Amino acid sequence: MTKIETNLKLLTIITAVNLIVAACSSTAPRETRQWQPTPATDFKTVAGKWEGLLVRNPRTPDDDWVTLVIGDTGAYEFASYRTIGVFAGKGKLALTDGKLNAKSEKGGQMTLQLYVDPGSSERMLKVDARDSGGYTYSADLKRTGDAGAAK
């Protein structure tokens, strides 16, 4: 291959890459959610299976996936499967001023706030928790199913 052919091939590749970049950058931006805090009026408002990424503070190298199941009565169960084992618990939620709260016998506590995107009516539960060791956790959970196990 001659130097001219090599340069033409390189120019063709550069032009193709530039066209792809230009096409990608001109597409409409992804729709962003406008989450608004919404008071939970009763446990049925949040009953179901919720899932999302559980983030610990101080941070660890890997975040964990958590599943939270809330029943119509406020009973809940959660589980997070980690490499070192399962982090799980259950209890009963209390409803105070539109937020859900729980305290464990070992001194842990969590608060859940319901959020709604008015554009899509999609719901999210924002969880803030602290365990008995003083570690804090947060998660933005999306509803993925019916109440199931938690009664």
N, C-alpha and C positions, 0 to 999 in steps of 0.2 A: 504494500500500500504506500502510495506516495504521500509526501508531506501535505500536499493540497487536499488529497482525499481524507486524510486524518483530520485536518482542520475543518473540512466541511462536515464530517461526521460529528465532531465535537460541537460545532456550531448548531447542528440540527438537534442534538441532545439538549444543549443549553436552551434553545428556543422552545423545545417541548416542555422542559421543566418550568420555564417562565410562564408559558401558557397555562399549565396546570395550576401553578401558584396563583396566577391572576384569576382563574376561574373559581378556585376555592375561596379566595378572599372576597369575591364579588357576590357570593351567595348570601341570602338573608341570614341575619344572626339568629341563633337558636333562641326560642322563646324562653324567657326567664319567668320563674314563678314569683308571685307577689304574696308571700306568706303573711297572713294576718292572724294574730292571736285571737282565739275564739273560746269563750267560756264553755266548759263541758257542763251540760245541764243535768245529766245523770250518767250512770255507768253504761247504759245502752248506747249512748252517744259514741263511746270509745270501745265497746265490746268487739272483740275479734282478735285476729292474729296480726301482729305488727313485726316488721323486721328492718334491720339496718346495721350500719357499722358502729360498733362500740369503741369509743376512743378513751383511753385512760390518760390521766395526768398525774404524775409525770408520764410522758410518752414512752411507749415501748416500741421496739423495732417493727412489730406487726400489730395492727389493730384487729379486733375480733368481730365476727358476725354475731349478732344477738337476735333471738326470737323472743317476743313477749306476747303472751296470750292473756287477754282480759275477758272475764266472764260478765254476764249481765248484772251480777250481784256485787261486782268490784273485786272478786277473787282474781288473783293473777299468778302466773308462773312465768319465769324467764329462764333461758339457758343460752350460754355462750360456749361454743366448743373451741378449745384452745389446744395447742400442741401439748401442753403440760396437763391437760385434763379439762373437765367440764366445770364452768362457773355457773351455778344455778341457784334458784331460790323461788319461794312462793310466799304468798301472804294475802292480805286484804287491803285494798285501797280505800282511802277516805277522800271525800269530795269537799273542798273548802275554797270558797271564792272562785269557783270555776276551774280550779286546778285539782289534780289528783296527787295525793301524797301517800307515802307508806314509810313505816319505820320497822326495822327488823329487831328481833330479840337481842341480836349481837351489837346493836348500835348503829347499823347502817340506815340510811334514809334516801328517799328519792322523791323527786317532784316531776310530774308530767304536765305539759301544757299542750293543748290541742291548737293546731294552726290549720287554716283553710286558705286555699288559693281561690279567690272569688272568680277568676276567669275560667277555671276548670272544675271547681268544687272538689278538687283533690284535697285529701286531708293528710296531715303529718302530726306525729306526736314527738315533741322535743323533750328528751329525758335528761335531767341533771341528777346525779346521784353521788353519794359518798359512802364508802364502806367503813367498817369499824377500824381499819388500819389507817384511815385518813386519806386514802386515794380517792380522787374524784373521777367520775365517768360522765360522758355525754354521748348522746345518740340522737339522730334524726330518723325516726322510724316511719315507714310507709305501711299502710294496711295491706296485708296479703291474703287474708282469708277470714272465715268465720271463727267464733269463739272457741269451739271445740272442747279441749280438755279442762280449762279453768272453769269451775262451777261455783 
